[in-house]
């Protein structure tokens, strides 16, 4: 090999090594940027959770010994128990209503071709993307005009207004990827629309529906802006915690935020796992059918 060829080979090797180093450096910088974003988002909740186990009533370093004192104090508070019970009642009722109407709207959009269907979908999604203050004030004006007193009913309607679109579009996505021949086979076998829905359609959308309801339950339990405008005498858990902040910060607030945040993250993780699993099943079924066809 001539000296010119050796020089060229060394130059190409140096360029390749430089590109590889630049790629590694770029990935490191991207990783650091992503880590900084997650640190910015999750550092405050983590610090709040740590202080909720601190025995000292002063929210400064150094930490005292670990304790569940603030959780016991929070859960032994009768007003706190009433707020938790009221929040659960509101969330379960709103999610139940949203589940029924969400499935109905999803089936309507998926199966019925009518003029203005895209406009209908946009209007249906608007409560989900509308700022909470705008939605809360708008609903308050409507209820005030209709002479409906703020309370349980108004909060449930307010929560159902933004949970229903969430359920609708998650179920709609599942319907768009489902196999229509299953329902057609059920109808050809003599089953009516209701039996086909109960035995074929509903089992097919069951997992996405459960995941959507879990996400909707999380949104309802965490919602404070809409609830603030629509609540009457009895407030939900976030409204109650916000009331505690008005009268001075106490370690019980750390415990309350930890309970709310931890429960929300757990439900979101379960819902995400269900949606990911439901999304992988159609691919597995298609792969299984292909393998059966090849073996045949």
C-alpha positions in Angstrom: 0.0 0.0 0.0 1.3 3.4 -1.0 1.9 6.2 1.4 -1.0 8.2 -0.3 -3.4 5.4 0.4 -2.3 5.1 4.0 -2.7 8.8 4.5 -6.2 8.7 2.9 -7.2 5.7 5.1 -6.0 7.5 8.2 -7.9 10.6 7.2 -11.1 8.6 6.7 -10.7 6.9 10.0 -10.2 10.2 11.7 -13.3 11.6 10.1 -15.3 8.6 11.1 -14.0 8.8 14.7 -14.8 12.5 14.8 -18.4 11.8 13.6 -18.8 9.1 16.2 -17.6 11.4 18.9 -19.9 14.1 17.8 -22.8 11.7 17.8 -22.0 10.6 21.3 -21.7 14.2 22.5 -25.0 15.1 20.9 -26.8 12.2 22.6 -25.2 13.2 25.9 -26.4 16.8 25.5 -29.9 15.6 24.5 -30.0 13.3 27.5 -28.9 16.1 29.8 -31.6 18.4 28.4 -34.3 15.7 28.9 -33.0 15.1 32.4 -33.2 18.8 33.2 -36.8 19.0 32.0 -37.8 16.0 34.1 -35.9 17.5 37.1 -37.8 20.8 36.6 -41.1 19.0 36.5 -40.7 16.4 39.2 -38.3 18.0 41.7 -41.0 20.0 43.5 -43.3 17.0 44.0 -40.4 14.9 45.2 -39.3 17.5 47.7 -42.9 17.9 48.9 -43.2 14.1 49.4 -39.9 14.1 51.4 -41.1 16.9 53.7 -44.3 15.1 54.3 -42.3 12.4 56.2 -40.3 15.0 58.1 -41.0 15.1 61.8 -40.2 18.8 62.1 -43.0 21.3 61.6 -40.6 23.8 60.1 -40.1 23.2 56.3 -36.3 23.7 56.2 -33.2 21.6 56.3 -31.9 19.6 58.0 -34.6 16.9 58.2 -35.7 15.4 61.4 -36.5 11.7 61.8 -39.0 10.0 59.5 -42.6 9.9 60.7 -46.2 9.4 59.5 -47.4 12.0 61.9 -48.8 14.4 59.3 -50.6 11.6 57.4 -52.3 10.5 60.6 -53.2 14.1 61.4 -54.6 14.6 57.9 -56.6 11.4 57.9 -58.0 12.0 61.4 -59.4 15.4 60.3 -63.2 15.1 59.9 -63.3 17.8 57.3 -60.5 16.0 55.4 -62.5 12.8 55.4 -65.6 14.6 54.2 -63.6 16.1 51.4 -62.2 12.8 50.3 -65.6 11.1 50.4 -67.1 14.0 48.4 -64.3 13.9 45.8 -64.7 10.1 45.4 -68.5 10.5 45.0 -68.1 13.3 42.4 -65.3 11.5 40.5 -67.1 8.1 40.3 -70.4 9.8 39.2 -68.7 11.9 36.6 -66.7 9.0 35.2 -69.8 6.8 35.1 -71.7 9.4 33.1 -68.7 10.1 30.9 -68.3 6.4 30.2 -71.8 5.9 29.0 -71.9 9.1 26.8 -68.3 8.6 25.7 -69.0 5.2 24.3 -72.2 6.4 22.7 -70.4 9.4 21.0 -67.5 7.1 19.9 -70.0 4.7 18.2 -71.9 7.6 16.6 -68.7 9.2 15.1 -67.3 5.8 14.0 -70.4 4.4 12.4 -72.7 7.2 11.3 -71.7 9.4 8.3 -73.5 12.7 8.8 -72.9 16.3 7.6 -70.7 18.3 10.0 -69.1 15.2 11.6 -65.7 17.0 11.9 -67.4 20.0 13.4 -69.1 17.8 15.9 -65.8 16.2 16.9 -64.2 19.6 17.3 -67.1 20.9 19.5 -66.9 17.7 21.5 -63.2 18.1 22.2 -63.5 21.8 23.1 -64.2 21.3 26.8 -61.0 19.1 27.1 -58.8 21.9 25.7 -60.6 24.9 27.1 -58.8 26.6 30.0 -60.4 25.5 33.3 -61.2 29.1 34.3 -63.0 29.8 31.1 -65.0 26.5 31.3 -65.8 27.1 35.0 -67.0 30.6 34.5 -69.1 29.6 31.4 -70.8 26.7 33.3 -71.4 29.0 36.3 -73.2 31.5 34.1 -75.3 28.7 32.5 -76.2 27.3 35.9 -76.9 30.7 37.3 -79.2 31.5 34.3 -81.0 28.2 34.8 -81.3 28.9 38.6 -79.4 25.8 39.5 -77.6 26.2 42.9 -73.9 25.3 43.0 -73.3 21.9 44.6 -72.9 18.2 43.8 -74.9 18.3 40.5 -73.0 21.3 39.1 -69.6 19.8 39.9 -70.5 16.5 38.3 -71.7 18.2 35.1 -68.5 20.3 35.0 -66.2 17.3 35.5 -68.2 15.1 33.0 -67.9 17.9 30.4 -64.2 17.3 30.1 -64.0 13.6 31.0 -66.5 12.6 28.3 -64.3 13.8 25.3 -61.3 11.9 26.8 -63.3 8.7 27.0 -64.8 9.3 23.5 -61.5 9.7 21.6 -59.7 6.9 23.4 -62.6 4.5 22.6 -62.9 5.9 19.1 -59.2 5.1 18.4 -59.8 1.5 19.5 -62.9 1.2 17.3 -61.0 2.4 14.3 -58.4 -0.4 14.7 -60.9 -3.1 15.5 -62.0 -5.9 13.1 -65.5 -5.1 11.7 -66.0 -8.6 10.5 -66.6 -9.8 14.1 -69.7 -7.6 14.5 -70.9 -8.6 11.0 -70.5 -12.3 11.8 -72.5 -11.8 15.0 -75.3 -10.0 13.1 -75.2 -12.8 10.4 -75.6 -15.4 13.2 -78.9 -13.9 14.3 -77.8 -11.6 17.1 -79.4 -8.2 17.4 -77.7 -4.9 17.8 -77.8 -5.0 21.6 -76.5 -8.5 21.9 -73.8 -7.8 19.4 -72.8 -4.7 21.3 -72.8 -6.5 24.7 -71.0 -9.7 23.5 -68.7 -8.4 20.7 -68.3 -4.6 20.7 -68.0 -4.0 24.4 -65.4 -6.8 25.1 -63.4 -5.3 22.3 -63.3 -1.8 23.8 -63.3 -2.9 27.4 -59.6 -2.3 28.1 -59.4 1.1 26.5 -62.6 2.1 28.2 -61.2 1.1 31.6 -58.0 3.0 30.9 -60.0 6.1 29.8 -62.1 5.9 32.9 -59.0 5.7 35.1 -57.5 8.8 33.4 -60.9 10.6 33.7 -61.0 9.7 37.4 -57.5 11.1 37.8 -58.5 14.4 36.1 -61.7 14.6 38.2 -59.9 14.0 41.5 -57.2 16.6 40.6 -59.5 19.3 39.1 -59.6 22.5 41.1 -60.3 25.4 38.7 -63.6 24.2 37.4 -64.6 22.9 40.8 -63.8 26.2 42.5 -66.5 28.0 40.4 -69.1 25.3 40.7 -68.7 24.1 44.3 -71.2 25.0 46.9 -70.8 24.6 50.6 -69.0 21.2 50.3 -65.7 21.3 48.4 -63.6 18.5 46.9 -60.2 17.4 48.1 -58.2 19.9 46.0 -60.4 22.7 47.0 -60.1 21.7 50.7 -56.3 21.6 50.4 -56.3 25.0 48.7 -58.3 26.3 51.6 -55.6 25.0 54.0 -53.0 27.0 52.1 -55.1 30.2 52.6 -54.7 29.9 56.4 -51.0 29.2 56.5 -48.8 26.4 55.2 -48.7 23.3 57.5 -46.9 19.9 57.0 -50.4 18.4 56.5 -50.5 20.1 53.1 -47.4 18.2 52.1 -49.1 14.9 53.1 -52.2 15.9 51.1 -50.3 16.8 48.0 -48.3 13.5 48.3 -51.5 11.5 48.5 -53.1 13.3 45.5 -50.0 13.2 43.4 -49.1 9.6 44.2 -52.6 8.4 43.5 -52.7 10.2 40.2 -49.4 8.9 39.1 -50.4 5.3 40.0 -53.7 5.6 38.0 -51.9 7.1 35.1 -49.3 4.3 35.1 -52.1 1.7 35.2 -54.0 3.4 32.4 -50.9 3.7 30.2 -50.0 0.0 30.7 -53.6 -0.9 29.7 -53.5 1.2 26.6 -50.1 -0.1 25.6 -51.2 -3.6 26.1 -54.4 -3.0 24.1 -52.4 -1.5 21.3 -50.1 -4.5 21.1 -52.9 -7.1 21.0 -54.1 -6.4 17.4 -50.5 -6.7 16.1 -50.1 -10.0 17.9 -53.3 -11.3 16.5 -52.3 -10.3 13.0 -48.9 -11.9 13.4 -50.6 -15.1 14.8 -53.0 -15.2 11.8 -50.1 -14.7 9.4 -48.1 -17.5 11.0 -51.2 -19.8 10.8 -51.6 -18.9 7.1 -47.9 -19.6 6.4 -48.0 -23.0 8.2 -51.2 -23.9 6.3 
